[in-house]
Amino acid sequence: MSCELCGKPIVGKPVRVWIEGSQLMVCPQCSRYGSIVRPKATTRPKQIAKRRELSMGLESTVLVSNYNVLIRQARENMGLTQADLAMLIGEKESIVRRLESGRMAPTLELAKKIEKVLKIRLYEEIRQEQELPKPQGLQLTLGDVAVIKERNK
Ligand SMILES: [Zn+2]
């Protein structure tokens, strides 16, 4: 590539400059005759804001196993009848009875209402890494490698 201003082969990095209204690729020596073309900010690819990883994706909520006992104890501690609690959470009294007898597990939505009224925790957040099984597959892979090595001997 040769300089579009002086015509000499460009040694080093060619420079794109504005000279008298036109863009020229010139040698570094000639670049001082023009103004260096800078890419417009608007032409740059917009940086995509990194989305924060949603913590919900990494955690799962699990209903505590003794939810029925927790609900009954918390309700009795607050001096509420099953009918009172039912009214407070906007459900039928029969629902409260079934919840407290353990015959019905509350949905997450229902549990949230109960949690709010009775100030208890019915759903626990479990981090997924704790639930992941141990990598047993790794041992198998190592065993396979050993077999292959044996064959190649
Ligand atoms: Zn030049």
Residues whose N, C-alpha, C, O or C-beta is under 5 A from the ligand:
A	BS01	ZN	C3 L5 C6 G7 V26 C27 C30
